[in-house]
Amino acid sequence: MSRHEGVSCDSCMKANFRGKRYKCLICYDYDLCGTCYEAGATNTRHTPDHAMQCILTRSDFVVWCMLQETHFKDLRVDFERQ
């Protein structure tokens, strides 16, 4: 699993973290690691009603795409059998 290089979580301050990254679509330059996002981290400028975008590293995205391709291929085979 690769890291989000050059990014720090604005809640726990962990830099270059692994896993999911969440970016606020309202606040300027507000990012959370997956752990802090799941814990519902907020501060005076970032509130729970702000929309967040999940950002995957390139390698995590490639793995996700491969899993989706396998999943949909299995669905297609099941559909063709019916």
Steps between C-alpha positions, in 0.01 A plus 500: 500500500650834403486829686342840442834679459506865602164482680439528875182416687362824645368316806776261621776678301633172358701574185533285186240258634380175344144401418210721407529878494196723536504856366241757604319652203415814700808583711821614337776239539330273757589131483430208733648152517253212493517447877417863583227516235332189641525651851315811374784747561401867483640837604377860513503542121420144388158375607329161451266637231790570259523265201818291487664331201681169547835494320690177439869472421574394143595145604187462716289622208656241268423223751142627536454500120632145474257385770210675325591342167503155661170568677324619184645213294349257754165678475508481120569126508212447744269708282594305185418171672142604571 
